[in-house]
Amino acid sequence: GFIKKKKISSGLMIKLYLPDCELSEFLRIFEY
């Protein structure tokens, strides 16, 4: 729903500040 989409979009904004080597850690956030 809306909350999930908002969480993903904010997560993508966070990804902009993370190096690619931390992508697995970033994705792990969305598993919970």
N, CA, C and O atoms as a DFTB+ gen file, in Angstrom:
128 C
 N C O
     1  1       0.816      -1.196       0.000
     2  2       0.000       0.000       0.000
     3  2       0.858       1.258       0.000
     4  3       2.035       1.235      -0.361
     5  1       0.248       2.329       0.406
     6  2       0.929       3.623       0.382
     7  2       2.146       3.647       1.286
     8  3       3.198       4.165       0.911
     9  1       2.002       3.083       2.483
    10  2       3.103       3.105       3.448
    11  2       4.308       2.360       2.892
    12  3       5.444       2.814       3.030
    13  1       4.058       1.217       2.264
    14  2       5.162       0.434       1.718
    15  2       5.866       1.212       0.617
    16  3       7.095       1.224       0.551
    17  1       5.093       1.860      -0.248
    18  2       5.690       2.637      -1.335
    19  2       6.514       3.791      -0.774
    20  3       7.592       4.101      -1.282
    21  1       5.996       4.425       0.280
    22  2       6.721       5.538       0.890
    23  2       8.017       5.039       1.514
    24  3       9.047       5.708       1.438
    25  1       7.961       3.855       2.135
    26  2       9.156       3.290       2.754
    27  2      10.206       2.987       1.698
    28  3      11.394       3.233       1.905
    29  1       9.761       2.449       0.557
    30  2      10.704       2.108      -0.509
    31  2      11.325       3.376      -1.089
    32  3      12.534       3.425      -1.312
    33  1      10.508       4.404      -1.335
    34  2      11.032       5.633      -1.926
    35  2      12.023       6.301      -0.987
    36  3      13.050       6.814      -1.433
    37  1      11.726       6.301       0.316
    38  2      12.664       6.884       1.275
    39  2      13.914       6.025       1.356
    40  3      15.015       6.535       1.561
    41  1      13.739       4.718       1.193
    42  2      14.885       3.816       1.187
    43  2      15.792       4.084       0.000
    44  3      17.015       4.023       0.121
    45  1      15.191       4.382      -1.154
    46  2      15.993       4.687      -2.334
    47  2      16.787       5.968      -2.119
    48  3      17.918       6.086      -2.590
    49  1      16.203       6.919      -1.416
    50  2      16.923       8.157      -1.116
    51  2      18.110       7.864      -0.212
    52  3      19.181       8.451      -0.369
    53  1      17.914       6.949       0.740
    54  2      19.015       6.548       1.618
    55  2      20.105       5.870       0.800
    56  3      21.292       6.079       1.046
    57  1      19.702       5.056      -0.175
    58  2      20.658       4.317      -1.001
    59  2      21.611       5.268      -1.715
    60  3      22.762       4.917      -1.973
    61  1      21.138       6.464      -2.034
    62  2      21.988       7.433      -2.719
    63  2      23.217       7.782      -1.891
    64  3      24.246       8.187      -2.431
    65  1      23.102       7.623      -0.581
    66  2      24.206       7.981       0.307
    67  2      25.018       6.771       0.735
    68  3      25.957       6.890       1.522
    69  1      24.648       5.590       0.205
    70  2      25.378       4.381       0.567
    71  2      26.233       3.913      -0.601
    72  3      25.805       3.992      -1.753
    73  1      27.437       3.428      -0.317
    74  2      28.254       2.815      -1.360
    75  2      27.622       1.511      -1.811
    76  3      26.886       0.882      -1.050
    77  1      27.902       1.096      -3.048
    78  2      27.289      -0.111      -3.593
    79  2      27.663      -1.353      -2.805
    80  3      26.933      -2.344      -2.827
    81  1      28.790      -1.312      -2.111
    82  2      29.231      -2.485      -1.365
    83  2      28.308      -2.756      -0.181
    84  3      28.358      -3.837       0.406
    85  1      27.466      -1.784       0.176
    86  2      26.551      -1.971       1.301
    87  2      25.136      -2.293       0.823
    88  3      24.186      -2.239       1.604
    89  1      24.998      -2.628      -0.461
    90  2      23.671      -2.878      -1.014
    91  2      22.978      -4.035      -0.312
    92  3      21.773      -3.977      -0.068
    93  1      23.724      -5.084       0.014
    94  2      23.120      -6.240       0.681
    95  2      22.593      -5.848       2.061
    96  3      21.533      -6.317       2.478
    97  1      23.326      -4.993       2.768
    98  2      22.866      -4.522       4.073
    99  2      21.621      -3.649       3.905
   100  3      20.696      -3.704       4.715
   101  1      21.616      -2.849       2.845
   102  2      20.477      -1.981       2.564
   103  2      19.218      -2.801       2.295
   104  3      18.151      -2.498       2.829
   105  1      19.341      -3.835       1.469
   106  2      18.190      -4.670       1.138
   107  2      17.696      -5.436       2.353
   108  3      16.504      -5.722       2.466
   109  1      18.598      -5.767       3.255
   110  2      18.216      -6.517       4.456
   111  2      17.203      -5.736       5.300
   112  3      16.384      -6.331       6.000
   113  1      17.263      -4.412       5.232
   114  2      16.322      -3.572       5.978
   115  2      14.890      -3.883       5.570
   116  3      13.984      -3.884       6.403
   117  1      14.690      -4.149       4.269
   118  2      13.338      -4.329       3.750
   119  2      12.842      -5.757       3.917
   120  3      11.722      -6.069       3.513
   121  1      13.651      -6.628       4.503
   122  2      13.201      -7.993       4.740
   123  2      12.391      -8.076       6.027
   124  3      11.772      -9.102       6.309
   125  1      12.392      -6.991       6.813
   126  2      11.659      -6.984       8.076
   127  2      10.517      -5.961       8.041
   128  3       9.789      -5.815       9.023
